Amino acid sequence: MNKTALKRFAVELRRELMGEMLGRIDYLTGFDEASLPAKYRGRTKELAALKKAIERQGKEEVMEQVAYLWANR
C-alpha cells in the first residue's frame, strides 16, 4: 500500500475542508437569528453553539477540529 499517497490525500482533503468551512462559517455568522436564510432558521441552537465555540477557541481552532473529525472518518 502506498502510504505516502494516502497521507498526501488526507492533507489535501483537510485543507479543502477548511477552505469550504471558512466560507460557510463567515456566511452563517454574518446573520442574526431574524435574518437567517430559510433553510437555517430551525438551526439557531447550532448556530449559537458555533458562535460560542468560535468566541472561546477562535475560528481556526474550530475549523481544525471539524476538519480533523471529517478527515479521520
mmCIF file of the N, C-alpha and C atoms, coordinates in Angstrom:
data_MODEL
# 
_entry.id   MODEL 
# 
loop_
_atom_site.group_PDB 
_atom_site.id 
_atom_site.type_symbol 
_atom_site.label_atom_id 
_atom_site.label_alt_id 
_atom_site.label_comp_id 
_atom_site.label_asym_id 
_atom_site.label_entity_id 
_atom_site.label_seq_id 
_atom_site.pdbx_PDB_ins_code 
_atom_site.Cartn_x 
_atom_site.Cartn_y 
_atom_site.Cartn_z 
_atom_site.occupancy 
_atom_site.B_iso_or_equiv 
_atom_site.pdbx_formal_charge 
_atom_site.auth_seq_id 
_atom_site.auth_comp_id 
_atom_site.auth_asym_id 
_atom_site.auth_atom_id 
_atom_site.pdbx_PDB_model_num 
ATOM 1   N N  . MET A 1 1  ? 0.841   -1.183 0.000  1.00 0.00 ? 1  MET A N  1 
ATOM 2   C CA . MET A 1 1  ? 0.000   0.000  0.000  1.00 0.00 ? 1  MET A CA 1 
ATOM 3   C C  . MET A 1 1  ? 0.886   1.246  0.000  1.00 0.00 ? 1  MET A C  1 
ATOM 4   N N  . ASN A 1 2  ? 0.527   2.210  -0.796 1.00 0.00 ? 2  ASN A N  1 
ATOM 5   C CA . ASN A 1 2  ? 1.280   3.453  -0.910 1.00 0.00 ? 2  ASN A CA 1 
ATOM 6   C C  . ASN A 1 2  ? 0.804   4.434  0.162  1.00 0.00 ? 2  ASN A C  1 
ATOM 7   N N  . LYS A 1 3  ? 1.463   4.450  1.306  1.00 0.00 ? 3  LYS A N  1 
ATOM 8   C CA . LYS A 1 3  ? 1.059   5.299  2.421  1.00 0.00 ? 3  LYS A CA 1 
ATOM 9   C C  . LYS A 1 3  ? 1.337   6.769  2.149  1.00 0.00 ? 3  LYS A C  1 
ATOM 10  N N  . THR A 1 4  ? 2.341   7.055  1.349  1.00 0.00 ? 4  THR A N  1 
ATOM 11  C CA . THR A 1 4  ? 2.663   8.447  1.021  1.00 0.00 ? 4  THR A CA 1 
ATOM 12  C C  . THR A 1 4  ? 1.511   9.102  0.277  1.00 0.00 ? 4  THR A C  1 
ATOM 13  N N  . ALA A 1 5  ? 0.951   8.396  -0.687 1.00 0.00 ? 5  ALA A N  1 
ATOM 14  C CA . ALA A 1 5  ? -0.183  8.940  -1.444 1.00 0.00 ? 5  ALA A CA 1 
ATOM 15  C C  . ALA A 1 5  ? -1.392  9.136  -0.538 1.00 0.00 ? 5  ALA A C  1 
ATOM 16  N N  . LEU A 1 6  ? -1.612  8.221  0.379  1.00 0.00 ? 6  LEU A N  1 
ATOM 17  C CA . LEU A 1 6  ? -2.730  8.321  1.305  1.00 0.00 ? 6  LEU A CA 1 
ATOM 18  C C  . LEU A 1 6  ? -2.552  9.519  2.244  1.00 0.00 ? 6  LEU A C  1 
ATOM 19  N N  . LYS A 1 7  ? -1.348  9.713  2.742  1.00 0.00 ? 7  LYS A N  1 
ATOM 20  C CA . LYS A 1 7  ? -1.071  10.861 3.608  1.00 0.00 ? 7  LYS A CA 1 
ATOM 21  C C  . LYS A 1 7  ? -1.261  12.171 2.857  1.00 0.00 ? 7  LYS A C  1 
ATOM 22  N N  . ARG A 1 8  ? -0.787  12.220 1.631  1.00 0.00 ? 8  ARG A N  1 
ATOM 23  C CA . ARG A 1 8  ? -0.931  13.419 0.800  1.00 0.00 ? 8  ARG A CA 1 
ATOM 24  C C  . ARG A 1 8  ? -2.415  13.721 0.561  1.00 0.00 ? 8  ARG A C  1 
ATOM 25  N N  . PHE A 1 9  ? -3.189  12.671 0.287  1.00 0.00 ? 9  PHE A N  1 
ATOM 26  C CA . PHE A 1 9  ? -4.623  12.829 0.074  1.00 0.00 ? 9  PHE A CA 1 
ATOM 27  C C  . PHE A 1 9  ? -5.291  13.390 1.332  1.00 0.00 ? 9  PHE A C  1 
ATOM 28  N N  . ALA A 1 10 ? -4.933  12.859 2.498  1.00 0.00 ? 10 ALA A N  1 
ATOM 29  C CA . ALA A 1 10 ? -5.530  13.313 3.755  1.00 0.00 ? 10 ALA A CA 1 
ATOM 30  C C  . ALA A 1 10 ? -5.224  14.786 4.018  1.00 0.00 ? 10 ALA A C  1 
ATOM 31  N N  . VAL A 1 11 ? -4.005  15.197 3.757  1.00 0.00 ? 11 VAL A N  1 
ATOM 32  C CA . VAL A 1 11 ? -3.617  16.596 3.965  1.00 0.00 ? 11 VAL A CA 1 
ATOM 33  C C  . VAL A 1 11 ? -4.390  17.511 3.013  1.00 0.00 ? 11 VAL A C  1 
ATOM 34  N N  . GLU A 1 12 ? -4.480  17.126 1.753  1.00 0.00 ? 12 GLU A N  1 
ATOM 35  C CA . GLU A 1 12 ? -5.217  17.924 0.775  1.00 0.00 ? 12 GLU A CA 1 
ATOM 36  C C  . GLU A 1 12 ? -6.705  17.998 1.118  1.00 0.00 ? 12 GLU A C  1 
ATOM 37  N N  . LEU A 1 13 ? -7.265  16.886 1.562  1.00 0.00 ? 13 LEU A N  1 
ATOM 38  C CA . LEU A 1 13 ? -8.678  16.854 1.951  1.00 0.00 ? 13 LEU A CA 1 
ATOM 39  C C  . LEU A 1 13 ? -8.922  17.805 3.113  1.00 0.00 ? 13 LEU A C  1 
ATOM 40  N N  . ARG A 1 14 ? -8.050  17.772 4.106  1.00 0.00 ? 14 ARG A N  1 
ATOM 41  C CA . ARG A 1 14 ? -8.179  18.651 5.265  1.00 0.00 ? 14 ARG A CA 1 
ATOM 42  C C  . ARG A 1 14 ? -8.115  20.113 4.851  1.00 0.00 ? 14 ARG A C  1 
ATOM 43  N N  . ARG A 1 15 ? -7.188  20.453 3.987  1.00 0.00 ? 15 ARG A N  1 
ATOM 44  C CA . ARG A 1 15 ? -7.069  21.845 3.513  1.00 0.00 ? 15 ARG A CA 1 
ATOM 45  C C  . ARG A 1 15 ? -8.319  22.278 2.757  1.00 0.00 ? 15 ARG A C  1 
ATOM 46  N N  . GLU A 1 16 ? -8.815  21.402 1.916  1.00 0.00 ? 16 GLU A N  1 
ATOM 47  C CA . GLU A 1 16 ? -10.020 21.714 1.144  1.00 0.00 ? 16 GLU A CA 1 
ATOM 48  C C  . GLU A 1 16 ? -11.217 21.902 2.076  1.00 0.00 ? 16 GLU A C  1 
ATOM 49  N N  . LEU A 1 17 ? -11.362 21.023 3.042  1.00 0.00 ? 17 LEU A N  1 
ATOM 50  C CA . LEU A 1 17 ? -12.456 21.145 4.008  1.00 0.00 ? 17 LEU A CA 1 
ATOM 51  C C  . LEU A 1 17 ? -12.370 22.454 4.775  1.00 0.00 ? 17 LEU A C  1 
ATOM 52  N N  . MET A 1 18 ? -11.178 22.821 5.185  1.00 0.00 ? 18 MET A N  1 
ATOM 53  C CA . MET A 1 18 ? -11.018 24.064 5.940  1.00 0.00 ? 18 MET A CA 1 
ATOM 54  C C  . MET A 1 18 ? -11.371 25.282 5.100  1.00 0.00 ? 18 MET A C  1 
ATOM 55  N N  . GLY A 1 19 ? -11.023 25.253 3.840  1.00 0.00 ? 19 GLY A N  1 
ATOM 56  C CA . GLY A 1 19 ? -11.386 26.359 2.953  1.00 0.00 ? 19 GLY A CA 1 
ATOM 57  C C  . GLY A 1 19 ? -12.889 26.472 2.777  1.00 0.00 ? 19 GLY A C  1 
ATOM 58  N N  . GLU A 1 20 ? -13.547 25.339 2.604  1.00 0.00 ? 20 GLU A N  1 
ATOM 59  C CA . GLU A 1 20 ? -15.005 25.335 2.471  1.00 0.00 ? 20 GLU A CA 1 
ATOM 60  C C  . GLU A 1 20 ? -15.672 25.790 3.766  1.00 0.00 ? 20 GLU A C  1 
ATOM 61  N N  . MET A 1 21 ? -15.154 25.325 4.886  1.00 0.00 ? 21 MET A N  1 
ATOM 62  C CA . MET A 1 21 ? -15.737 25.690 6.181  1.00 0.00 ? 21 MET A CA 1 
ATOM 63  C C  . MET A 1 21 ? -15.588 27.178 6.457  1.00 0.00 ? 21 MET A C  1 
ATOM 64  N N  . LEU A 1 22 ? -14.451 27.743 6.112  1.00 0.00 ? 22 LEU A N  1 
ATOM 65  C CA . LEU A 1 22 ? -14.235 29.166 6.350  1.00 0.00 ? 22 LEU A CA 1 
ATOM 66  C C  . LEU A 1 22 ? -15.308 29.992 5.641  1.00 0.00 ? 22 LEU A C  1 
ATOM 67  N N  . GLY A 1 23 ? -15.585 29.661 4.399  1.00 0.00 ? 23 GLY A N  1 
ATOM 68  C CA . GLY A 1 23 ? -16.625 30.371 3.659  1.00 0.00 ? 23 GLY A CA 1 
ATOM 69  C C  . GLY A 1 23 ? -17.993 30.213 4.292  1.00 0.00 ? 23 GLY A C  1 
ATOM 70  N N  . ARG A 1 24 ? -18.312 28.999 4.707  1.00 0.00 ? 24 ARG A N  1 
ATOM 71  C CA . ARG A 1 24 ? -19.619 28.738 5.315  1.00 0.00 ? 24 ARG A CA 1 
ATOM 72  C C  . ARG A 1 24 ? -19.733 29.407 6.680  1.00 0.00 ? 24 ARG A C  1 
ATOM 73  N N  . ILE A 1 25 ? -18.670 29.355 7.474  1.00 0.00 ? 25 ILE A N  1 
ATOM 74  C CA . ILE A 1 25 ? -18.700 29.990 8.797  1.00 0.00 ? 25 ILE A CA 1 
ATOM 75  C C  . ILE A 1 25 ? -18.855 31.499 8.659  1.00 0.00 ? 25 ILE A C  1 
ATOM 76  N N  . ASP A 1 26 ? -18.104 32.105 7.765  1.00 0.00 ? 26 ASP A N  1 
ATOM 77  C CA . ASP A 1 26 ? -18.224 33.555 7.557  1.00 0.00 ? 26 ASP A CA 1 
ATOM 78  C C  . ASP A 1 26 ? -19.631 33.923 7.092  1.00 0.00 ? 26 ASP A C  1 
ATOM 79  N N  . TYR A 1 27 ? -20.198 33.107 6.220  1.00 0.00 ? 27 TYR A N  1 
ATOM 80  C CA . TYR A 1 27 ? -21.550 33.359 5.710  1.00 0.00 ? 27 TYR A CA 1 
ATOM 81  C C  . TYR A 1 27 ? -22.567 33.277 6.849  1.00 0.00 ? 27 TYR A C  1 
ATOM 82  N N  . LEU A 1 28 ? -22.549 32.181 7.594  1.00 0.00 ? 28 LEU A N  1 
ATOM 83  C CA . LEU A 1 28 ? -23.567 31.955 8.620  1.00 0.00 ? 28 LEU A CA 1 
ATOM 84  C C  . LEU A 1 28 ? -23.434 32.869 9.822  1.00 0.00 ? 28 LEU A C  1 
ATOM 85  N N  . THR A 1 29 ? -22.226 33.186 10.221 1.00 0.00 ? 29 THR A N  1 
ATOM 86  C CA . THR A 1 29 ? -22.064 34.045 11.395 1.00 0.00 ? 29 THR A CA 1 
ATOM 87  C C  . THR A 1 29 ? -22.329 35.515 11.073 1.00 0.00 ? 29 THR A C  1 
ATOM 88  N N  . GLY A 1 30 ? -22.545 35.828 9.825  1.00 0.00 ? 30 GLY A N  1 
ATOM 89  C CA . GLY A 1 30 ? -22.855 37.198 9.438  1.00 0.00 ? 30 GLY A CA 1 
ATOM 90  C C  . GLY A 1 30 ? -24.317 37.553 9.618  1.00 0.00 ? 30 GLY A C  1 
ATOM 91  N N  . PHE A 1 31 ? -25.144 36.577 9.976  1.00 0.00 ? 31 PHE A N  1 
ATOM 92  C CA . PHE A 1 31 ? -26.581 36.802 10.145 1.00 0.00 ? 31 PHE A CA 1 
ATOM 93  C C  . PHE A 1 31 ? -26.948 36.806 11.623 1.00 0.00 ? 31 PHE A C  1 
ATOM 94  N N  . ASP A 1 32 ? -28.008 37.552 11.962 1.00 0.00 ? 32 ASP A N  1 
ATOM 95  C CA . ASP A 1 32 ? -28.606 37.380 13.275 1.00 0.00 ? 32 ASP A CA 1 
ATOM 96  C C  . ASP A 1 32 ? -29.783 36.412 13.099 1.00 0.00 ? 32 ASP A C  1 
ATOM 97  N N  . GLU A 1 33 ? -30.418 36.008 14.183 1.00 0.00 ? 33 GLU A N  1 
ATOM 98  C CA . GLU A 1 33 ? -31.469 34.988 14.103 1.00 0.00 ? 33 GLU A CA 1 
ATOM 99  C C  . GLU A 1 33 ? -32.601 35.375 13.166 1.00 0.00 ? 33 GLU A C  1 
ATOM 100 N N  . ALA A 1 34 ? -32.990 36.625 13.183 1.00 0.00 ? 34 ALA A N  1 
ATOM 101 C CA . ALA A 1 34 ? -34.136 37.073 12.396 1.00 0.00 ? 34 ALA A CA 1 
ATOM 102 C C  . ALA A 1 34 ? -33.866 37.072 10.895 1.00 0.00 ? 34 ALA A C  1 
ATOM 103 N N  . SER A 1 35 ? -32.621 37.225 10.501 1.00 0.00 ? 35 SER A N  1 
ATOM 104 C CA . SER A 1 35 ? -32.327 37.340 9.077  1.00 0.00 ? 35 SER A CA 1 
ATOM 105 C C  . SER A 1 35 ? -31.656 36.102 8.477  1.00 0.00 ? 35 SER A C  1 
ATOM 106 N N  . LEU A 1 36 ? -31.665 34.992 9.201  1.00 0.00 ? 36 LEU A N  1 
ATOM 107 C CA . LEU A 1 36 ? -31.075 33.757 8.669  1.00 0.00 ? 36 LEU A CA 1 
ATOM 108 C C  . LEU A 1 36 ? -31.810 33.305 7.420  1.00 0.00 ? 36 LEU A C  1 
ATOM 109 N N  . PRO A 1 37 ? -31.117 32.741 6.452  1.00 0.00 ? 37 PRO A N  1 
ATOM 110 C CA . PRO A 1 37 ? -31.792 32.155 5.301  1.00 0.00 ? 37 PRO A CA 1 
ATOM 111 C C  . PRO A 1 37 ? -32.760 31.050 5.769  1.00 0.00 ? 37 PRO A C  1 
ATOM 112 N N  . ALA A 1 38 ? -33.822 30.829 5.031  1.00 0.00 ? 38 ALA A N  1 
ATOM 113 C CA . ALA A 1 38 ? -34.895 29.918 5.440  1.00 0.00 ? 38 ALA A CA 1 
ATOM 114 C C  . ALA A 1 38 ? -34.391 28.527 5.810  1.00 0.00 ? 38 ALA A C  1 
ATOM 115 N N  . LYS A 1 39 ? -33.436 27.988 5.074  1.00 0.00 ? 39 LYS A N  1 
ATOM 116 C CA . LYS A 1 39 ? -33.008 26.617 5.350  1.00 0.00 ? 39 LYS A CA 1 
ATOM 117 C C  . LYS A 1 39 ? -32.211 26.477 6.646  1.00 0.00 ? 39 LYS A C  1 
ATOM 118 N N  . TYR A 1 40 ? -31.811 27.587 7.259  1.00 0.00 ? 40 TYR A N  1 
ATOM 119 C CA . TYR A 1 40 ? -31.062 27.546 8.516  1.00 0.00 ? 40 TYR A CA 1 
ATOM 120 C C  . TYR A 1 40 ? -31.870 28.054 9.709  1.00 0.00 ? 40 TYR A C  1 
ATOM 121 N N  . ARG A 1 41 ? -33.101 28.474 9.509  1.00 0.00 ? 41 ARG A N  1 
ATOM 122 C CA . ARG A 1 41 ? -33.876 29.083 10.595 1.00 0.00 ? 41 ARG A CA 1 
ATOM 123 C C  . ARG A 1 41 ? -34.159 28.123 11.747 1.00 0.00 ? 41 ARG A C  1 
ATOM 124 N N  . GLY A 1 42 ? -34.285 26.855 11.492 1.00 0.00 ? 42 GLY A N  1 
ATOM 125 C CA . GLY A 1 42 ? -34.518 25.903 12.570 1.00 0.00 ? 42 GLY A CA 1 
ATOM 126 C C  . GLY A 1 42 ? -33.248 25.465 13.263 1.00 0.00 ? 42 GLY A C  1 
ATOM 127 N N  . ARG A 1 43 ? -32.134 26.045 12.900 1.00 0.00 ? 43 ARG A N  1 
ATOM 128 C CA . ARG A 1 43 ? -30.824 25.639 13.426 1.00 0.00 ? 43 ARG A CA 1 
ATOM 129 C C  . ARG A 1 43 ? -30.196 26.716 14.304 1.00 0.00 ? 43 ARG A C  1 
ATOM 130 N N  . THR A 1 44 ? -31.019 27.495 15.003 1.00 0.00 ? 44 THR A N  1 
ATOM 131 C CA . THR A 1 44 ? -30.485 28.600 15.787 1.00 0.00 ? 44 THR A CA 1 
ATOM 132 C C  . THR A 1 44 ? -29.629 28.117 16.958 1.00 0.00 ? 44 THR A C  1 
ATOM 133 N N  . LYS A 1 45 ? -29.981 26.978 17.564 1.00 0.00 ? 45 LYS A N  1 
ATOM 134 C CA . LYS A 1 45 ? -29.168 26.457 18.678 1.00 0.00 ? 45 LYS A CA 1 
ATOM 135 C C  . LYS A 1 45 ? -27.779 26.074 18.190 1.00 0.00 ? 45 LYS A C  1 
ATOM 136 N N  . GLU A 1 46 ? -27.718 25.408 17.036 1.00 0.00 ? 46 GLU A N  1 
ATOM 137 C CA . GLU A 1 46 ? -26.431 25.005 16.480 1.00 0.00 ? 46 GLU A CA 1 
ATOM 138 C C  . GLU A 1 46 ? -25.584 26.220 16.103 1.00 0.00 ? 46 GLU A C  1 
ATOM 139 N N  . LEU A 1 47 ? -26.237 27.228 15.534 1.00 0.00 ? 47 LEU A N  1 
ATOM 140 C CA . LEU A 1 47 ? -25.518 28.442 15.153 1.00 0.00 ? 47 LEU A CA 1 
ATOM 141 C C  . LEU A 1 47 ? -24.991 29.172 16.388 1.00 0.00 ? 47 LEU A C  1 
ATOM 142 N N  . ALA A 1 48 ? -25.795 29.211 17.442 1.00 0.00 ? 48 ALA A N  1 
ATOM 143 C CA . ALA A 1 48 ? -25.350 29.841 18.686 1.00 0.00 ? 48 ALA A CA 1 
ATOM 144 C C  . ALA A 1 48 ? -24.159 29.073 19.274 1.00 0.00 ? 48 ALA A C  1 
ATOM 145 N N  . ALA A 1 49 ? -24.212 27.748 19.222 1.00 0.00 ? 49 ALA A N  1 
ATOM 146 C CA . ALA A 1 49 ? -23.098 26.936 19.728 1.00 0.00 ? 49 ALA A CA 1 
ATOM 147 C C  . ALA A 1 49 ? -21.836 27.175 18.900 1.00 0.00 ? 49 ALA A C  1 
ATOM 148 N N  . LEU A 1 50 ? -21.999 27.311 17.594 1.00 0.00 ? 50 LEU A N  1 
ATOM 149 C CA . LEU A 1 50 ? -20.856 27.595 16.719 1.00 0.00 ? 50 LEU A CA 1 
ATOM 150 C C  . LEU A 1 50 ? -20.238 28.944 17.067 1.00 0.00 ? 50 LEU A C  1 
ATOM 151 N N  . LYS A 1 51 ? -21.063 29.951 17.213 1.00 0.00 ? 51 LYS A N  1 
ATOM 152 C CA . LYS A 1 51 ? -20.558 31.277 17.556 1.00 0.00 ? 51 LYS A CA 1 
ATOM 153 C C  . LYS A 1 51 ? -19.837 31.268 18.907 1.00 0.00 ? 51 LYS A C  1 
ATOM 154 N N  . LYS A 1 52 ? -20.405 30.538 19.863 1.00 0.00 ? 52 LYS A N  1 
ATOM 155 C CA . LYS A 1 52 ? -19.797 30.447 21.192 1.00 0.00 ? 52 LYS A CA 1 
ATOM 156 C C  . LYS A 1 52 ? -18.445 29.732 21.126 1.00 0.00 ? 52 LYS A C  1 
ATOM 157 N N  . ALA A 1 53 ? -18.380 28.644 20.352 1.00 0.00 ? 53 ALA A N  1 
ATOM 158 C CA . ALA A 1 53 ? -17.120 27.908 20.197 1.00 0.00 ? 53 ALA A CA 1 
ATOM 159 C C  . ALA A 1 53 ? -16.056 28.796 19.546 1.00 0.00 ? 53 ALA A C  1 
ATOM 160 N N  . ILE A 1 54 ? -16.459 29.583 18.567 1.00 0.00 ? 54 ILE A N  1 
ATOM 161 C CA . ILE A 1 54 ? -15.519 30.485 17.899 1.00 0.00 ? 54 ILE A CA 1 
ATOM 162 C C  . ILE A 1 54 ? -15.024 31.557 18.864 1.00 0.00 ? 54 ILE A C  1 
ATOM 163 N N  . GLU A 1 55 ? -15.914 32.067 19.711 1.00 0.00 ? 55 GLU A N  1 
ATOM 164 C CA . GLU A 1 55 ? -15.510 33.064 20.703 1.00 0.00 ? 55 GLU A CA 1 
ATOM 165 C C  . GLU A 1 55 ? -14.508 32.479 21.695 1.00 0.00 ? 55 GLU A C  1 
ATOM 166 N N  . ARG A 1 56 ? -14.774 31.240 22.141 1.00 0.00 ? 56 ARG A N  1 
ATOM 167 C CA . ARG A 1 56 ? -13.906 30.596 23.135 1.00 0.00 ? 56 ARG A CA 1 
ATOM 168 C C  . ARG A 1 56 ? -12.572 30.163 22.553 1.00 0.00 ? 56 ARG A C  1 
ATOM 169 N N  . GLN A 1 57 ? -12.616 29.503 21.389 1.00 0.00 ? 57 GLN A N  1 
ATOM 170 C CA . GLN A 1 57 ? -11.424 28.849 20.859 1.00 0.00 ? 57 GLN A CA 1 
ATOM 171 C C  . GLN A 1 57 ? -10.802 29.549 19.663 1.00 0.00 ? 57 GLN A C  1 
ATOM 172 N N  . GLY A 1 58 ? -11.567 30.364 18.987 1.00 0.00 ? 58 GLY A N  1 
ATOM 173 C CA . GLY A 1 58 ? -11.087 31.000 17.770 1.00 0.00 ? 58 GLY A CA 1 
ATOM 174 C C  . GLY A 1 58 ? -11.528 30.208 16.544 1.00 0.00 ? 58 GLY A C  1 
ATOM 175 N N  . LYS A 1 59 ? -11.697 30.912 15.456 1.00 0.00 ? 59 LYS A N  1 
ATOM 176 C CA . LYS A 1 59 ? -12.210 30.302 14.224 1.00 0.00 ? 59 LYS A CA 1 
ATOM 177 C C  . LYS A 1 59 ? -11.281 29.214 13.689 1.00 0.00 ? 59 LYS A C  1 
ATOM 178 N N  . GLU A 1 60 ? -10.003 29.470 13.714 1.00 0.00 ? 60 GLU A N  1 
ATOM 179 C CA . GLU A 1 60 ? -9.036  28.499 13.185 1.00 0.00 ? 60 GLU A CA 1 
ATOM 180 C C  . GLU A 1 60 ? -9.086  27.177 13.951 1.00 0.00 ? 60 GLU A C  1 
ATOM 181 N N  . GLU A 1 61 ? -9.176  27.246 15.266 1.00 0.00 ? 61 GLU A N  1 
ATOM 182 C CA . GLU A 1 61 ? -9.198  26.032 16.082 1.00 0.00 ? 61 GLU A CA 1 
ATOM 183 C C  . GLU A 1 61 ? -10.481 25.234 15.846 1.00 0.00 ? 61 GLU A C  1 
ATOM 184 N N  . VAL A 1 62 ? -11.605 25.916 15.745 1.00 0.00 ? 62 VAL A N  1 
ATOM 185 C CA . VAL A 1 62 ? -12.875 25.230 15.481 1.00 0.00 ? 62 VAL A CA 1 
ATOM 186 C C  . VAL A 1 62 ? -12.813 24.539 14.123 1.00 0.00 ? 62 VAL A C  1 
ATOM 187 N N  . MET A 1 63 ? -12.304 25.238 13.113 1.00 0.00 ? 63 MET A N  1 
ATOM 188 C CA . MET A 1 63 ? -12.181 24.631 11.782 1.00 0.00 ? 63 MET A CA 1 
ATOM 189 C C  . MET A 1 63 ? -11.238 23.440 11.820 1.00 0.00 ? 63 MET A C  1 
ATOM 190 N N  . GLU A 1 64 ? -10.158 23.559 12.541 1.00 0.00 ? 64 GLU A N  1 
ATOM 191 C CA . GLU A 1 64 ? -9.169  22.481 12.663 1.00 0.00 ? 64 GLU A CA 1 
ATOM 192 C C  . GLU A 1 64 ? -9.812  21.235 13.274 1.00 0.00 ? 64 GLU A C  1 
ATOM 193 N N  . GLN A 1 65 ? -10.614 21.429 14.310 1.00 0.00 ? 65 GLN A N  1 
ATOM 194 C CA . GLN A 1 65 ? -11.278 20.302 14.967 1.00 0.00 ? 65 GLN A CA 1 
ATOM 195 C C  . GLN A 1 65 ? -12.269 19.615 14.034 1.00 0.00 ? 65 GLN A C  1 
ATOM 196 N N  . VAL A 1 66 ? -13.064 20.396 13.332 1.00 0.00 ? 66 VAL A N  1 
ATOM 197 C CA . VAL A 1 66 ? -14.055 19.817 12.425 1.00 0.00 ? 66 VAL A CA 1 
ATOM 198 C C  . VAL A 1 66 ? -13.376 19.109 11.260 1.00 0.00 ? 66 VAL A C  1 
ATOM 199 N N  . ALA A 1 67 ? -12.357 19.719 10.703 1.00 0.00 ? 67 ALA A N  1 
ATOM 200 C CA . ALA A 1 67 ? -11.632 19.087 9.593  1.00 0.00 ? 67 ALA A CA 1 
ATOM 201 C C  . ALA A 1 67 ? -10.998 17.779 10.051 1.00 0.00 ? 67 ALA A C  1 
ATOM 202 N N  . TYR A 1 68 ? -10.467 17.756 11.262 1.00 0.00 ? 68 TYR A N  1 
ATOM 203 C CA . TYR A 1 68 ? -9.862  16.537 11.797 1.00 0.00 ? 68 TYR A CA 1 
ATOM 204 C C  . TYR A 1 68 ? -10.912 15.432 11.909 1.00 0.00 ? 68 TYR A C  1 
ATOM 205 N N  . LEU A 1 69 ? -12.085 15.799 12.437 1.00 0.00 ? 69 LEU A N  1 
ATOM 206 C CA . LEU A 1 69 ? -13.148 14.814 12.572 1.00 0.00 ? 69 LEU A CA 1 
ATOM 207 C C  . LEU A 1 69 ? -13.567 14.235 11.223 1.00 0.00 ? 69 LEU A C  1 
ATOM 208 N N  . TRP A 1 70 ? -13.764 15.112 10.241 1.00 0.00 ? 70 TRP A N  1 
ATOM 209 C CA . TRP A 1 70 ? -14.225 14.649 8.927  1.00 0.00 ? 70 TRP A CA 1 
ATOM 210 C C  . TRP A 1 70 ? -13.143 13.876 8.176  1.00 0.00 ? 70 TRP A C  1 
ATOM 211 N N  . ALA A 1 71 ? -11.917 14.315 8.289  1.00 0.00 ? 71 ALA A N  1 
ATOM 212 C CA . ALA A 1 71 ? -10.841 13.674 7.534  1.00 0.00 ? 71 ALA A CA 1 
ATOM 213 C C  . ALA A 1 71 ? -10.470 12.308 8.116  1.00 0.00 ? 71 ALA A C  1 
ATOM 214 N N  . ASN A 1 72 ? -10.797 12.080 9.366  1.00 0.00 ? 72 ASN A N  1 
ATOM 215 C CA . ASN A 1 72 ? -10.425 10.824 10.007 1.00 0.00 ? 72 ASN A CA 1 
ATOM 216 C C  . ASN A 1 72 ? -11.591 9.858  10.165 1.00 0.00 ? 72 ASN A C  1 
ATOM 217 N N  . ARG A 1 73 ? -12.643 10.077 9.441  1.00 0.00 ? 73 ARG A N  1 
ATOM 218 C CA . ARG A 1 73 ? -13.789 9.146  9.500  1.00 0.00 ? 73 ARG A CA 1 
ATOM 219 C C  . ARG A 1 73 ? -13.512 7.942  8.676  1.00 0.00 ? 73 ARG A C  1 
# 
